[in-house]
Amino acid sequence: MSMKPQPIPEIPAETARVVHAVFPKGNIYIHLRDTLGAIYQDELFADLYPDRGQPAYAPWRLALVTVFQFMENLTDRQAADAVRSRLDWKYALSLELTDPGFDHTVLSEFRTRLVALTAEERFLDAVLTLCKEHGWLKARGRQRTDSTHVLAKIRALNRAECVVETLRHALNVLAVVAPDWLRSQVQPEWLERYGPRESRIPFPLWGRQTKASPASSRPRWMGIAGSDTNRPNKSLDAVYPGG
């Protein structure tokens, strides 16, 4: 997959018109684009791609999406859905309203390229450069420029999504092959946890961080998923001991 740097396109006129009508006061993504521009340029990531091959999705957009999904605690699937469906993201990414976006696996591939060349620091370095140009940061001030925690958080979230999706798939299969047995095991709250596909709702809906519980809730809902898995496992062990 190759990449030829392209200039940052203007925000499509229809996208700008609709977004300003729907968000007359703007929001964080709209203000970010209006104040800082696109932040990233394709040239910043040119060395991540070979000279030949199928054209890659614009890396400046992938970099912004990576930051956005970190801000909102989104998995790759959810971030790709947001690119397709959210007006404010389309505005920040200079996309037409009808733009279909990209497959969610593109984000994982992009992070892999970043890590392979230890290019993670470019995310915050670009932001710090812009902030210094606007006079928001002192030239000799000490600023945290560690971008690795951004990629690490997203990787952990996607791994957690795989755990929940695996359990959801297993329950769907059991509903077909052993419905009577499953009815004796299923808990009322499982419908909310494992009914909808996780890419359609905030992940996870049943372990969402709240103001009352500001600490990371990932260990809590991973513990819930683990407990839910143990219940049918124990039942199967009772029927098939040592199996």
C-alpha positions as CSV (number, residue, x, y, z in Angstrom):
1,M,0.0,0.0,0.0
2,S,1.6,3.3,-1.1
3,M,1.0,6.9,-0.3
4,K,1.5,10.1,-2.3
5,P,1.1,13.2,-0.1
6,Q,-1.8,15.3,-1.1
7,P,-2.7,18.8,0.0
8,I,-5.4,19.2,2.7
9,P,-8.7,19.7,0.8
10,E,-11.1,22.5,1.8
11,I,-14.1,21.5,3.8
12,P,-16.9,20.8,1.2
13,A,-19.3,23.6,0.9
14,E,-22.4,21.4,1.6
15,T,-20.7,19.8,4.6
16,A,-19.9,23.2,6.1
17,R,-23.4,24.5,5.4
18,V,-25.2,21.6,7.1
19,V,-22.8,21.5,10.0
20,H,-23.1,25.2,10.8
21,A,-26.9,24.8,10.6
22,V,-27.0,21.8,12.9
23,F,-24.3,23.1,15.3
24,P,-24.7,26.9,15.3
25,K,-22.4,27.2,18.4
26,G,-20.0,24.5,17.1
27,N,-18.5,21.8,19.3
28,I,-15.0,20.6,20.1
29,Y,-14.3,19.0,16.7
30,I,-15.6,22.0,14.8
31,H,-13.7,24.5,16.9
32,L,-10.6,22.3,16.6
33,R,-10.7,22.4,12.8
34,D,-11.6,26.1,12.6
35,T,-8.8,27.0,15.1
36,L,-6.0,24.5,14.3
37,G,-6.8,23.4,10.8
38,A,-6.2,19.8,9.9
39,I,-3.2,19.6,12.4
40,Y,-1.5,16.8,10.5
41,Q,-0.2,16.6,6.9
42,D,0.4,13.5,4.8
43,E,4.1,14.4,4.6
44,L,4.4,13.7,8.3
45,F,3.7,10.0,7.7
46,A,5.1,9.6,4.2
47,D,8.0,7.3,5.5
48,L,5.4,4.8,6.8
49,Y,4.4,3.7,3.3
50,P,6.3,2.2,0.3
51,D,6.5,4.0,-3.0
52,R,4.5,1.5,-4.9
53,G,1.2,-0.3,-4.2
54,Q,-2.5,0.4,-3.8
55,P,-3.2,4.0,-2.7
56,A,-3.5,4.3,1.1
57,Y,-6.3,6.2,2.9
58,A,-5.1,9.7,3.7
59,P,-2.9,9.3,6.8
60,W,-3.6,12.9,8.0
61,R,-7.3,11.7,8.4
62,L,-6.3,8.5,10.1
63,A,-4.2,10.4,12.6
64,L,-7.1,12.7,13.4
65,V,-9.5,9.8,13.7
66,T,-7.0,8.0,16.1
67,V,-7.0,11.1,18.3
68,F,-10.8,11.4,18.2
69,Q,-11.4,7.8,19.1
70,F,-9.0,8.2,22.0
71,M,-11.0,11.2,23.2
72,E,-14.3,9.3,23.1
73,N,-13.0,5.9,24.1
74,L,-14.1,4.3,20.9
75,T,-13.1,1.0,19.3
76,D,-11.9,0.9,15.7
77,R,-15.4,-0.3,14.6
78,Q,-17.1,2.6,16.4
79,A,-14.6,5.1,15.1
80,A,-15.1,4.0,11.5
81,D,-18.9,4.2,12.1
82,A,-18.4,7.8,13.4
83,V,-16.6,8.8,10.2
84,R,-19.5,7.6,8.2
85,S,-22.3,9.0,10.3
86,R,-21.2,12.0,12.3
87,L,-21.4,15.5,10.8
88,D,-18.8,17.1,13.1
89,W,-16.2,14.4,12.2
90,K,-16.9,14.8,8.5
91,Y,-16.3,18.6,8.9
92,A,-13.0,18.1,10.8
93,L,-11.9,15.5,8.1
94,S,-13.0,17.6,5.1
95,L,-15.4,14.9,3.9
96,E,-18.5,15.1,1.8
97,L,-21.7,14.3,3.6
98,T,-22.1,11.1,1.5
99,D,-18.5,9.9,2.0
100,P,-18.7,6.2,3.0
101,G,-15.5,6.3,5.1
102,F,-13.2,3.3,5.4
103,D,-13.1,-0.2,6.8
104,H,-12.3,-0.3,10.5
105,T,-9.2,-2.5,9.9
106,V,-7.5,0.5,8.3
107,L,-7.0,2.1,11.7
108,S,-5.2,-1.0,13.1
109,E,-2.9,-1.1,10.1
110,F,-2.1,2.6,10.5
111,R,-1.2,2.1,14.2
112,T,1.0,-0.9,13.3
113,R,2.9,1.3,10.8
114,L,3.4,3.9,13.5
115,V,4.7,1.5,16.1
116,A,7.0,-0.3,13.6
117,L,8.9,3.0,13.0
118,T,8.4,4.3,16.5
119,A,6.6,7.2,15.0
120,E,4.0,7.6,17.9
121,E,5.5,10.9,19.1
122,R,4.5,12.6,15.9
123,F,0.9,12.9,17.1
124,L,1.6,15.2,20.0
125,D,4.7,16.9,18.5
126,A,2.5,18.2,15.7
127,V,0.0,19.6,18.2
128,L,2.7,21.2,20.3
129,T,4.2,22.8,17.3
130,L,0.8,24.4,16.4
131,C,0.3,25.5,20.0
132,K,3.7,27.2,20.1
133,E,2.9,28.9,16.8
134,H,-0.3,30.3,18.3
135,G,1.6,31.4,21.5
136,W,-0.3,29.0,23.7
137,L,2.9,27.3,25.0
138,K,6.2,28.7,26.0
139,A,9.1,27.7,23.8
140,R,11.1,26.4,26.8
141,G,8.2,25.1,28.8
142,R,8.1,21.4,29.9
143,Q,5.3,19.7,28.2
144,R,4.3,16.0,28.2
145,T,4.8,14.6,24.7
146,D,4.2,10.9,25.3
147,S,1.9,9.7,22.6
148,T,2.3,6.0,23.3
149,H,-0.5,5.9,25.9
150,V,-2.9,7.0,23.1
151,L,-2.2,4.0,21.0
152,A,-1.9,1.7,24.0
153,K,-5.4,2.7,25.2
154,I,-7.0,2.1,21.8
155,R,-5.2,-1.3,21.5
156,A,-6.5,-2.4,24.9
157,L,-10.1,-1.2,24.1
158,N,-10.1,-3.2,20.8
159,R,-8.8,-6.3,22.6
160,A,-11.6,-6.0,25.2
161,E,-14.1,-5.6,22.4
162,C,-12.9,-8.9,21.0
163,V,-13.5,-10.6,24.3
164,V,-17.1,-9.3,24.5
165,E,-17.8,-10.0,20.8
166,T,-16.5,-13.6,21.3
167,L,-18.9,-14.2,24.2
168,R,-21.8,-12.6,22.2
169,H,-21.1,-14.9,19.3
170,A,-20.9,-18.0,21.6
171,L,-24.3,-17.1,23.1
172,N,-25.9,-16.6,19.7
173,V,-24.6,-20.1,18.6
174,L,-25.9,-21.7,21.8
175,A,-29.3,-20.1,21.2
176,V,-29.5,-22.1,18.1
177,V,-27.9,-25.5,19.1
178,A,-28.9,-25.6,22.7
179,P,-31.8,-23.1,23.4
180,D,-33.2,-25.0,26.4
181,W,-29.9,-25.3,28.2
182,L,-29.1,-21.6,27.4
183,R,-32.4,-20.4,28.9
184,S,-31.5,-22.1,32.2
185,Q,-28.1,-20.2,32.2
186,V,-28.9,-16.7,30.8
187,Q,-29.3,-13.8,33.1
188,P,-31.8,-10.9,32.5
189,E,-29.0,-8.3,32.1
190,W,-27.2,-10.3,29.4
191,L,-29.7,-9.1,26.8
192,E,-28.5,-5.5,27.3
193,R,-24.8,-6.6,27.5
194,Y,-24.6,-9.0,24.6
195,G,-27.8,-8.4,22.5
196,P,-26.7,-5.4,20.3
197,R,-23.4,-5.5,18.5
198,E,-20.9,-3.4,20.5
199,S,-20.1,-1.2,17.5
200,R,-23.6,0.3,17.7
201,I,-23.5,1.5,21.3
202,P,-20.9,3.2,23.6
203,F,-18.5,0.4,24.6
204,P,-19.4,-0.9,26.9
205,L,-22.8,0.4,27.8
206,W,-22.8,-1.6,31.0
207,G,-19.4,-0.4,32.2
208,R,-19.5,3.2,31.2
209,Q,-17.3,5.6,33.1
210,T,-19.3,8.2,35.1
211,K,-18.5,11.3,37.0
212,A,-19.3,9.4,40.2
213,S,-16.7,6.8,39.2
214,P,-13.9,8.7,37.3
215,A,-11.4,5.9,37.4
216,S,-11.1,3.6,34.4
217,S,-13.9,1.2,34.4
218,R,-12.2,-1.3,32.0
219,P,-11.2,-3.7,34.8
220,R,-14.7,-3.7,36.2
221,W,-16.5,-4.6,33.0
222,M,-13.9,-7.1,32.0
223,G,-14.5,-8.7,35.4
224,I,-18.2,-8.8,34.6
225,A,-17.6,-10.4,31.2
226,G,-15.3,-13.0,32.9
227,S,-18.0,-13.8,35.5
228,D,-20.6,-14.2,32.8
229,T,-18.3,-16.6,31.0
230,N,-17.7,-18.7,34.2
231,R,-21.4,-19.3,34.8
232,P,-22.0,-21.5,31.7
233,N,-18.5,-23.0,32.0
234,K,-19.2,-24.3,35.5
235,S,-22.5,-25.7,34.4
236,L,-20.8,-27.6,31.5
237,D,-18.1,-28.8,33.9
238,A,-20.9,-30.3,36.1
239,V,-22.4,-32.1,33.2
240,Y,-19.1,-33.2,31.6
241,P,-16.5,-33.4,34.5
242,G,-13.0,-33.3,33.2
243,G,-14.2,-32.6,29.7
